[in-house]
Amino acid sequence: MSDLSIWAFRSGNISTIENSDEDSISGRGGLSFCPRQDSLFEVCVESLEAARAAEAGGAHRIELCTELSIGGVTPGFGLMRDTIEALSIPVHVMIRPRGGNFTYSVDEFEQMRGQIETAKRTGASGIVAGILHPDGRIDVDRSRALVELAYPMKATFHRSFDAAPELSEALESVIQTGADCLLTAGGEPDVLTGANAIGRLHKQARDRLQVMAGGGLRLANVLEVMRRTGVSYLHGSLTQWRQNGGAPRWTASDGVELEGNVREALRLFRQGLANGEVPTDAVRRPSTKGIGMSGSVMQAIREGASQE
């Protein structure tokens, strides 16, 4: 999600992949191999061309949306279907019916439920969603309902989290929703500014949820973000700073450029892992947490596993 939309909301203007016994992440079209089971680099895209370029560059997972300029909204059925069918890596679909704030009416909530069903039918591996109360607190009940509806897809709670007034409390609420992963810039406009807060959230979450750093991730700061946060899950669109006849702004890369940027980001990412930028005591340990589960669903899985 864009830095602008998060900060606008804060100012009042507006799946993880689990550890497993197999060293792979499966998508609808095949397998994509990660450098290690406890690390992941996700690329946010808004077109099939960009998704293909990200995969070619080595991305481990895609977040698919449209209208990144307003923080991203749910892509249409055609883009979902074509992207999922074309790729061999997991695709997580943004569930957000409009730009603006993250509080939703009854009708909008029903629209989100329908979008999740569509994502499930197209073979998506996960969703990216989140609902807030008007005061910025996590709407646990309705967010949990989306997570449970999405099952067996994974569920990431998106950067609406960064608008919460108290991040430590908000993290506990996100965990209650049953989400597998939290995407955050630590309550700040970008991951570098929020790096210390992300690190604290990562330690607080322990093995209950994966914390993924995202928002303003650039090639120039990948290693520093890893070192300061201790996370081994990163997310970015890898946009570029350009001036096209007007004011300079961040703009999406074309396919060839994006593939190169992702390839370089993955090189830095692997370098950071190899050099110990992520401390071993900060790495999430394997857990029995299921895919997009919460409450009674998770308990049923645990009870079943204990009998095997």
Secondary structure, 3 states (H helix, E strand, C coil): CCHHHHHHHHCCCCCCCCCCCCCCEEECCEEECCCCCCCEEEEEECCHHHHHHHHHHCCCEEEECECHHHCCECCCHHHHHHHHHHCCCCEEEECCCCCCCCCCCHHHHHHHHHHHHHHHHHCCCEEEECCECCCCCECHHHHHHHHHHHCCCEEEECHHHHHCCCHHHHHHHHHHHCCCEEEECCCCCCCCCCHHHHHHHHHHHCCCCEEEEECCCCHHHHHHHHHHHCCCEEEECCCEEECCCCCCEEECCCHHHHHHHHHHHHHHHHHHHHCCCCCHHHCCCCCCCCCCCCHHHHHHHHHHHHCC
